[in-house]
C-alpha cells in the first residue's frame, strides 16, 4: 500500500471511527480478556516467585532428610522426594511457560504497535525527507508490517 493509499485508508477509517482513535481497541488487536487458566497461571507465577516459596521448598527438604530414620527402606525414602519434586517441577514448568508466552506475546504486540506508529510517522515525513522512505521500507520489512497489513 503506497503512502497516499494508506492516508486515504486512514481518512476513510477516520470518518467511520478509526481503530487508532478508539481508546478501547488496541492497535495490535490484543484482547483484554484473560481465561481462567491464564489467570491461574499468573497467580501461580506470582506465588512461586516469592522468597518465602523458596524457603518453603528448603524446609521441605530439611524435613524430608531426617525422615530416613522413620523409613527403613532407602529406596522408599528417595522415591518420596523424587516424586514430590518431579510433580511440582512438571506443573510449575507448564504454568510458568504459559505466563512467559503471554508476556512475550504482549511485548511483541507493543513492539509492533511502536513500529507501526514509527512507520506511519516516517511515511508522513518522507515528503520532506525522501531518504526516510527507504528507511521506512527497511523498518516495515524488518518487522513484517506488510504481511500483517495484507492479512487485515
C-alpha positions as CSV (number, residue, x, y, z in Angstrom):
1,X,0.0,0.0,0.0
2,X,1.5,3.3,-1.0
3,X,1.7,6.3,1.3
4,X,-1.2,8.1,-0.5
5,X,-3.3,5.0,-0.4
6,X,-2.6,4.5,3.3
7,X,-3.5,8.1,4.0
8,X,-6.8,7.7,2.1
9,X,-7.4,4.5,4.1
10,X,-6.9,6.3,7.4
11,X,-9.1,9.2,6.2
12,X,-11.9,6.7,5.4
13,X,-11.5,4.9,8.7
14,X,-11.4,8.3,10.5
15,X,-14.9,9.1,9.3
16,X,-16.1,5.7,10.4
17,X,-14.2,5.7,13.7
18,X,-10.6,4.7,13.3
19,X,-9.2,1.9,15.5
20,X,-6.4,4.3,16.5
21,X,-8.8,6.9,17.9
22,X,-10.9,4.3,19.7
23,X,-9.4,4.1,23.2
24,X,-11.0,0.7,23.8
25,X,-9.4,-1.0,20.8
26,X,-5.7,-1.8,21.0
27,X,-3.6,-1.2,17.9
28,X,-2.5,-4.8,17.6
29,X,-5.9,-6.4,18.2
30,X,-4.9,-7.7,21.6
31,X,-7.8,-8.8,23.6
32,X,-8.0,-7.8,27.2
33,X,-9.9,-11.0,28.1
34,X,-7.8,-13.5,30.1
35,X,-9.1,-17.0,30.5
36,X,-9.4,-18.9,33.8
37,X,-6.2,-21.0,33.2
38,X,-4.2,-17.8,32.3
39,X,-5.4,-16.1,35.5
40,X,-4.5,-19.2,37.5
41,X,-1.0,-19.4,35.8
42,X,-0.4,-15.7,36.5
43,X,-1.3,-16.1,40.2
44,X,0.8,-19.3,40.4
45,X,3.8,-17.5,38.9
46,X,3.4,-14.7,41.4
47,X,3.1,-17.2,44.2
48,X,6.2,-19.2,43.3
49,X,8.4,-16.2,42.6
50,X,8.3,-15.1,46.2
51,X,11.3,-15.6,48.5
52,X,9.1,-17.4,51.1
53,X,8.2,-20.1,48.5
54,X,11.8,-20.9,48.1
55,X,12.1,-21.0,51.9
56,X,9.2,-23.5,52.0
57,X,11.0,-25.7,49.4
58,X,14.2,-25.6,51.5
59,X,12.1,-26.5,54.6
60,X,10.5,-29.4,52.8
61,X,14.0,-30.8,52.1
62,X,15.1,-30.2,55.6
63,X,12.1,-32.0,57.0
64,X,12.5,-34.8,54.5
65,X,16.2,-35.5,55.1
66,X,15.9,-36.8,58.7
67,X,12.8,-38.9,57.7
68,X,15.2,-41.7,56.7
69,X,15.2,-42.7,60.4
70,X,11.4,-43.4,60.1
71,X,11.6,-45.1,56.7
72,X,13.6,-48.2,56.9
73,X,14.0,-48.6,53.1
74,X,16.3,-46.1,51.4
75,X,14.6,-46.6,48.1
76,X,11.2,-45.5,49.6
77,X,12.9,-42.5,51.2
78,X,14.4,-41.4,47.9
79,X,11.2,-42.1,46.0
80,X,9.2,-39.8,48.2
81,X,11.4,-36.7,47.5
82,X,11.9,-37.6,43.8
83,X,8.2,-38.0,43.2
84,X,7.3,-34.8,45.0
85,X,9.9,-32.7,43.3
86,X,9.1,-34.1,39.9
87,X,5.4,-33.4,40.2
88,X,6.0,-29.9,41.4
89,X,8.5,-29.2,38.7
90,X,6.4,-30.6,36.0
91,X,3.3,-28.5,37.0
92,X,5.3,-25.3,37.5
93,X,7.0,-25.6,34.2
94,X,3.7,-25.8,32.4
95,X,2.3,-22.8,34.4
96,X,5.4,-20.7,34.1
97,X,5.6,-21.4,30.4
98,X,2.1,-20.1,29.9
99,X,2.9,-16.9,31.8
100,X,6.1,-16.4,29.9
101,X,4.5,-17.0,26.5
102,X,1.8,-14.4,27.3
103,X,4.4,-11.9,28.4
104,X,6.4,-12.4,25.3
105,X,3.3,-12.0,23.1
106,X,2.4,-8.8,24.9
107,X,5.9,-7.4,24.3
108,X,5.8,-8.3,20.7
109,X,2.4,-6.6,20.2
110,X,3.8,-3.5,21.9
111,X,6.8,-3.5,19.6
112,X,4.6,-4.0,16.6
113,X,2.4,-1.0,17.6
114,X,5.5,1.2,18.1
115,X,7.0,0.1,14.7
116,X,3.7,0.7,13.0
117,X,3.4,4.2,14.5
118,X,7.0,5.0,13.6
119,X,6.4,3.7,10.1
120,X,3.4,6.0,9.7
121,X,5.3,9.0,11.0
122,X,8.2,8.2,8.7
123,X,5.8,7.9,5.8
124,X,4.3,11.4,6.5
125,X,7.8,12.9,6.9
126,X,9.1,11.2,3.7
127,X,7.6,14.0,1.6
128,X,10.0,16.5,3.1
129,X,12.9,14.0,3.6
130,X,13.0,11.5,0.8
131,X,15.6,9.3,2.4
132,X,13.1,8.4,5.1
133,X,11.1,6.5,2.5
134,X,13.9,3.9,2.2
135,X,14.3,3.7,6.0
136,X,10.6,3.2,6.4
137,X,10.6,0.4,3.9
138,X,13.5,-1.2,5.7
139,X,11.6,-0.9,9.0
140,X,8.5,-2.4,7.6
141,X,10.4,-5.3,6.1
142,X,12.3,-5.9,9.3
143,X,9.2,-6.2,11.5
144,X,6.9,-7.7,8.9
145,X,4.3,-5.0,8.9
146,X,3.5,-5.5,5.2
147,X,2.4,-9.2,5.8
148,X,0.3,-8.1,8.8
149,X,-1.5,-5.4,6.8
150,X,-2.3,-7.7,3.9
151,X,-3.9,-10.1,6.3
152,X,-6.3,-7.4,7.6
